[in-house]
Amino acid sequence: MMYNDQSVSRQFEALTNYAPALLLRAPGRINIIGEHTDYNQGLVLPGAIDRSLFFAVRPNGTQQLRFWALDIEAAAVVDLIELKPGNSLWLNYLLGIAQQFAKRGHQLVGLDVVFGGNLPVGAGVSSSAALECGMAMSWNLLLQAGYNGSELAQLAQQSSHEFVGIPCGIMDQFASLNGVKDHAIMLDCRDLSYRKVPVAIEGCEWVLLNSKVSHNLAESAYIQRVEECAQGVAVLQQHFPAVKSLRDATPPQVEQLKEAFPGKVYQRCRYIVGEHYRTLAMIDALGAGDAAKAGQLLNLTQLGLAQDYEVSCPEIDFLFAQAYRHPGVYGARIMGGGFGGCTLNLVRKDAREAFVGEALAAYEAAFGKQGEELVVRLVDGVGEV
Ligand code: GLA
């Protein structure tokens, strides 16, 4: 079942006998290009989408946080003095945010929190960032803490690192909080400067195909990639002291040290360094409305993610192949952390229906699984409804 602001608000009243003090929309995100570059201090091009979690919140006058997760029909009660990670991932995402506010010296209060929405979990559109950012904005408003969007994104990222134990970059939280309607944002993850970028290309549409798989390798592989990138920086630094992150390294530098990198670190570095240039090139392609160029960049990113970074999977490779061979598709790639989720496809408008139908039919025939198209529009970041 899907929820919207109204039904979440009604559920809040049914569960607590009060009207919510706050009603918030916290969106998921897509990313046009710049994958796995955020934790390498690079560039990303994400946008907030009209698939969201809605939060209804009110202080309850107790020393307890009471949560109702409507989408998964789960609930939890936690004492404010007992903020520590447990077995429930969704709850950890929420409690970690409270802990960050406490760490910054804010006096927490008991809350009733009811949330639900239309944001699929495991589809690579960052339901986790929506969880964190909806909760972060709730505390921000209720405690009148006054943090801006960048500060809240950093707070949420820190919560992921410290409480949830995932060393993620800042892209997802930043996009969920600071998205701009009808635009992607070009975010520089080194200094968090950003600007809005129109991504519409005449005669084309951005199409998401959800593979409906999410392999549980995703988390451990993510942590490993973050470590491999750090190893790459360590090697590069010995020869090029100015390299503080892979964002600073150039392709010739990486090539020069090819033999010096341990394990698969060379290919990880090659992907990241290339992705930096592809992201810059994508900005130009979008500015020029050049669908062929934009599509080619997507395809190159897919190849890099599949072969060098090794975060694709058979289902996604299959959906990519469907796109690659379709005459109405300019390019495609896996989106998000990897190992499932969605492909992002740049498709000629008049070919959309045929492509989606054919690709999903072939997918079902090959894997016995029903994928789906996720139709999204770009919207503003987290805000009150
Ligand atoms: C996940 C992380 C992000 C980013 C992407 C890959 O979504 O949360 O920080 O690293 O993977 O680009």
Boltz pocket constraint, residues with backbone or C-beta under 6 A from the ligand:
constraints:
  - pocket:
      binder: B
      contacts: [[A, 34], [A, 35], [A, 36], [A, 37], [A, 38], [A, 39], [A, 126], [A, 168], [A, 169], [A, 170], [A, 171], [A, 172], [A, 336], [A, 337], [A, 338]]
      max_distance: 6.0
